Amino acid sequence: MGRFLIDGTWYDAPTYADARKLVPPKTGNAATTIPKAGPPAQAHKAPPSNPPPAQKLPPPVTVVRPPVTSSKPGEKSFDMLCYRGEKNNWWSPPEERLICGMTLYDPWNLKVGIKKMEDLWEVLRTYIKTNCEGKVDAFAQHLRAQGRPFALATARTVTGAYTSDYDYVMKVANARTFLWGPDLSVGQQVYFKDTTAVTTDYIVLNADKLADSSILAFGHKCGTYEVTFLHDLSLNNIVSVNKTPVAQLRIKQQKDLSLDDKVKMRKYLRHTTSAWLG
């Protein structure tokens, strides 16, 4: 809507032509003078109307939102018990097996360049993409097919642990379980405290964030409920062997081993430990 001055009177209309229609006819013989048309936007631009006096508005309200953080320590966490059976024709007795904790034959965490949990995570992601077409369920099948030198297979139920010569009970204190996210990322936290709640493959940490965790394990269901650890486990994670508390075992030191024992166990002995494990 514009304002147009015609014969000393202002008219509000969409266009000048519409404004002309609002002009009352003149009486008498005086000729009507029609001005030449010009650029309507300039020649007939309405002067600015007088705005109402400015009103003083109240100050804006500041909305304070709590920061988005991961779950608090202890929230949605639980002590996860895992079970593992070892045969004496394959494994040394626990007094020797646990000299350096529950160690793996060829763990990723001892490879050059792995200094923190994020590095280990990237090795896992690369392995899944290279060997399992980037599919988590294919990685689960890959682990089930046979033992892997970089992994330690355990079960979350006694039924899946078998009855062996050496039956180990392990515990992850303050465990947290997470779904797999897009592009093999750590996804939404879920509460898989009870195995009956497990509906898919999942990730096990013992902190809200990967960077703060000293545990990295892969949870999967294959008839039994399994948790596969992807690094050495500290002795602190071992609860008992054959129902005997670990504190009551006479665990040897490396200097107590014979030369033959050292050769046999060379892949399971550690000269250094990673501070971020277990």
C-alpha positions as CSV (number, residue, x, y, z in Angstrom):
1,M,0.0,0.0,0.0
2,G,1.4,3.4,-1.0
3,R,0.4,7.1,-0.3
4,F,-0.1,9.4,-3.3
5,L,-0.6,13.2,-3.3
6,I,-3.2,14.2,-5.9
7,D,-4.4,17.8,-6.1
8,G,-3.2,18.5,-2.5
9,T,-4.8,15.5,-1.0
10,W,-3.1,12.2,0.1
11,Y,-4.7,9.0,-1.0
12,D,-3.7,5.4,0.2
13,A,-3.9,2.9,-2.7
14,P,-1.8,0.1,-4.1
15,T,-0.9,2.2,-7.2
16,Y,-1.2,5.7,-8.5
17,A,-3.9,4.7,-10.9
18,D,-5.9,3.2,-8.1
19,A,-5.4,6.4,-6.1
20,R,-6.7,8.5,-9.1
21,K,-10.0,6.5,-8.9
22,L,-10.5,7.8,-5.3
23,V,-10.3,11.5,-6.4
24,P,-13.8,13.0,-6.4
25,P,-14.9,14.5,-9.8
26,K,-14.4,18.3,-10.1
27,T,-17.3,20.6,-10.7
28,G,-17.3,23.5,-13.2
29,N,-15.5,23.9,-16.5
30,A,-12.0,23.6,-15.1
31,A,-10.0,21.0,-17.1
32,T,-8.5,18.1,-15.2
33,T,-4.7,18.1,-15.4
34,I,-3.2,14.6,-15.3
35,P,0.5,14.6,-14.5
36,K,2.8,12.6,-16.6
37,A,3.6,9.2,-15.4
38,G,7.0,8.7,-14.1
39,P,8.8,5.9,-12.1
40,P,6.2,5.1,-9.5
41,A,8.8,4.1,-6.9
42,Q,10.5,7.6,-7.1
43,A,8.1,10.1,-8.4
44,H,5.2,9.0,-6.2
45,K,7.0,7.6,-3.2
46,A,5.1,8.2,-0.1
47,P,6.8,10.1,2.6
48,P,7.6,8.1,5.7
49,S,4.7,8.0,8.1
50,N,5.1,9.2,11.6
51,P,5.9,6.1,13.7
52,P,4.3,5.8,17.1
53,P,6.6,6.8,19.9
54,A,9.1,4.1,20.8
55,Q,8.0,1.9,23.7
56,K,10.6,0.8,26.2
57,L,10.8,-3.0,25.9
58,P,11.7,-5.2,28.9
59,P,15.3,-6.7,28.9
60,P,15.7,-10.0,27.2
61,V,15.4,-13.1,29.4
62,T,18.5,-15.2,29.5
63,V,17.7,-18.9,29.3
64,V,20.2,-21.0,31.2
65,R,20.5,-24.6,30.0
66,P,22.6,-27.2,31.8
67,P,25.6,-28.4,29.7
68,V,25.2,-31.6,27.8
69,T,27.4,-34.2,29.5
70,S,27.8,-37.9,29.6
71,S,26.3,-39.8,32.4
72,K,27.7,-39.2,35.8
73,P,30.1,-41.7,37.4
74,G,28.1,-44.6,38.6
75,E,25.0,-43.7,36.6
76,K,23.8,-46.7,34.5
77,S,26.9,-48.6,35.6
78,F,27.2,-52.0,37.2
79,D,29.8,-54.6,38.1
80,M,30.0,-57.0,35.2
81,L,31.1,-60.5,36.0
82,C,32.7,-62.6,33.2
83,Y,33.8,-66.3,33.2
84,R,36.6,-68.1,31.3
85,G,37.7,-71.7,31.3
86,E,41.2,-72.8,30.3
87,K,42.5,-76.4,29.7
88,N,45.8,-77.4,31.3
89,N,47.1,-78.9,28.0
90,W,46.9,-75.4,26.5
91,W,47.5,-73.1,29.4
92,S,49.8,-72.8,32.3
93,P,48.4,-73.0,35.9
94,P,47.1,-69.8,37.3
95,E,50.2,-69.3,39.6
96,E,52.1,-68.8,36.3
97,R,49.4,-67.6,34.0
98,L,48.6,-64.6,36.2
99,I,52.2,-63.4,36.7
100,C,51.5,-60.4,34.6
101,G,47.7,-60.5,34.9
102,M,45.4,-62.1,32.3
103,T,47.5,-61.4,29.3
104,L,46.8,-62.0,25.6
105,Y,49.1,-63.8,23.1
106,D,49.4,-60.8,20.7
107,P,47.5,-57.9,22.1
108,W,47.0,-54.7,20.1
109,N,47.8,-52.6,23.2
110,L,51.5,-53.5,23.1
111,K,52.0,-52.5,19.5
112,V,54.0,-49.4,18.6
113,G,52.0,-46.2,18.5
114,I,49.2,-47.2,20.9
115,K,49.5,-44.9,23.8
116,K,45.9,-44.3,24.9
117,M,42.5,-45.9,24.6
118,E,41.5,-43.8,21.5
119,D,44.5,-45.4,19.7
120,L,43.3,-48.9,20.5
121,W,39.8,-47.9,19.4
122,E,41.1,-46.8,16.0
123,V,42.9,-50.1,15.6
124,L,39.6,-51.9,16.3
125,R,37.7,-49.8,13.8
126,T,40.4,-50.3,11.1
127,Y,40.4,-54.0,11.7
128,I,36.6,-54.3,11.3
129,K,36.7,-52.3,8.1
130,T,39.6,-54.3,6.7
131,N,38.6,-57.8,7.7
132,C,34.9,-57.7,8.2
133,E,33.6,-55.3,5.5
134,G,33.0,-52.7,8.2
135,K,30.1,-54.7,9.7
136,V,29.9,-55.2,13.4
137,D,27.9,-58.5,13.2
138,A,30.5,-59.8,10.8
139,F,33.2,-59.0,13.4
140,A,31.2,-61.0,15.9
141,Q,31.2,-64.0,13.6
142,H,34.9,-63.4,13.0
143,L,35.6,-63.7,16.7
144,R,33.4,-66.8,17.1
145,A,35.0,-68.7,14.3
146,Q,38.2,-69.3,16.2
147,G,40.4,-67.8,18.9
148,R,42.1,-64.5,18.0
149,P,45.6,-63.7,19.4
150,F,44.5,-60.1,20.0
151,A,41.3,-61.0,22.0
152,L,40.4,-62.7,25.2
153,A,37.0,-64.5,25.0
154,T,34.8,-64.7,28.1
155,A,31.2,-65.4,28.9
156,R,28.7,-63.5,31.0
157,T,27.1,-66.7,32.2
158,V,28.6,-69.8,33.8
159,T,26.9,-71.9,31.2
160,G,29.0,-70.2,28.5
161,A,32.3,-70.6,30.5
162,Y,32.3,-74.4,30.3
163,T,33.9,-76.5,33.1
164,S,37.6,-76.6,32.6
165,D,40.8,-77.2,34.5
166,Y,41.1,-73.6,35.4
167,D,37.8,-71.7,35.7
168,Y,38.4,-67.9,36.0
169,V,35.9,-65.3,37.3
170,M,36.7,-61.8,36.2
171,K,35.0,-58.5,37.1
172,V,34.8,-55.1,35.3
173,A,33.9,-52.6,38.1
174,N,31.5,-49.8,37.1
175,A,31.0,-51.3,33.6
176,R,29.0,-49.3,31.1
177,T,27.5,-50.7,27.9
178,F,27.0,-48.7,24.7
179,L,25.5,-49.4,21.3
180,W,27.5,-49.1,18.1
181,G,26.9,-45.8,16.4
182,P,27.3,-44.6,12.8
183,D,30.6,-45.3,11.1
184,L,31.7,-47.6,13.9
185,S,31.5,-45.0,16.6
186,V,30.6,-45.3,20.3
187,G,26.8,-44.8,20.3
188,Q,24.1,-44.4,22.8
189,Q,24.6,-45.8,26.3
190,V,22.3,-48.7,27.2
191,Y,21.8,-50.7,30.4
192,F,22.7,-54.3,29.6
193,K,23.2,-55.2,33.2
194,D,21.1,-58.4,32.8
195,T,21.9,-60.6,29.8
196,T,18.2,-60.9,29.1
197,A,18.3,-57.2,28.1
198,V,21.0,-57.8,25.5
199,T,19.4,-57.4,22.1
200,T,22.4,-56.6,19.9
201,D,26.2,-56.3,19.8
202,Y,27.6,-53.7,22.1
203,I,30.7,-52.0,23.5
204,V,31.9,-52.3,27.1
205,L,33.8,-49.5,28.9
206,N,34.3,-48.7,32.5
207,A,33.8,-44.9,32.1
208,D,31.3,-42.6,30.4
209,K,33.8,-41.7,27.7
210,L,36.2,-43.8,25.7
211,A,39.2,-41.5,26.6
212,D,38.5,-42.1,30.3
213,S,38.1,-45.8,30.1
214,S,40.7,-48.5,30.9
215,I,38.5,-51.3,29.5
216,L,37.5,-51.9,25.9
217,A,35.5,-55.1,25.2
218,F,33.1,-56.3,22.6
219,G,29.8,-57.8,23.8
220,H,27.9,-60.2,21.5
221,K,25.3,-62.9,21.7
222,C,25.8,-66.3,20.0
223,G,23.6,-68.7,21.9
224,T,25.6,-67.7,25.0
225,Y,26.4,-64.1,26.0
226,E,30.0,-63.3,25.4
227,V,32.3,-60.4,26.1
228,T,35.6,-60.3,24.3
229,F,38.3,-58.1,25.8
230,L,40.7,-56.4,23.3
231,H,43.7,-55.9,25.6
232,D,45.5,-57.4,28.6
233,L,43.6,-57.5,31.9
234,S,45.1,-56.4,35.1
235,L,45.3,-58.8,38.0
236,N,42.8,-56.5,39.7
237,N,40.2,-57.7,37.3
238,I,40.6,-61.4,38.3
239,V,38.3,-62.4,41.1
240,S,38.9,-66.1,41.6
241,V,40.2,-69.3,40.0
242,N,38.3,-72.5,40.7
243,K,36.4,-70.6,43.4
244,T,39.7,-69.7,45.1
245,P,40.1,-65.9,45.6
246,V,43.1,-64.6,43.7
247,A,44.5,-63.1,46.9
248,Q,45.0,-66.7,48.2
249,L,46.9,-67.9,45.2
250,R,50.7,-68.1,45.4
251,I,51.3,-66.3,42.1
252,K,54.9,-66.6,41.0
253,Q,57.3,-63.8,39.8
254,Q,59.1,-64.0,36.5
255,K,62.4,-64.7,38.3
256,D,60.8,-67.9,39.8
257,L,60.3,-69.4,36.3
258,S,62.7,-71.9,34.8
259,L,64.2,-71.2,31.4
260,D,61.9,-73.7,29.8
261,D,58.9,-72.0,31.4
262,K,60.1,-68.6,30.3
263,V,60.4,-69.8,26.7
264,K,56.9,-71.4,26.9
265,M,55.3,-68.3,28.3
266,R,57.4,-65.7,26.6
267,K,54.3,-64.3,24.7
268,Y,52.4,-63.9,28.0
269,L,55.0,-62.2,30.1
270,R,55.3,-58.4,30.1
271,H,58.3,-56.4,31.0
272,T,56.3,-53.1,31.0
273,T,52.7,-52.4,31.8
274,S,50.4,-49.8,30.2
275,A,49.1,-47.5,32.9
276,W,45.7,-47.1,31.1
277,L,44.8,-50.8,31.3
278,G,42.5,-52.5,33.8
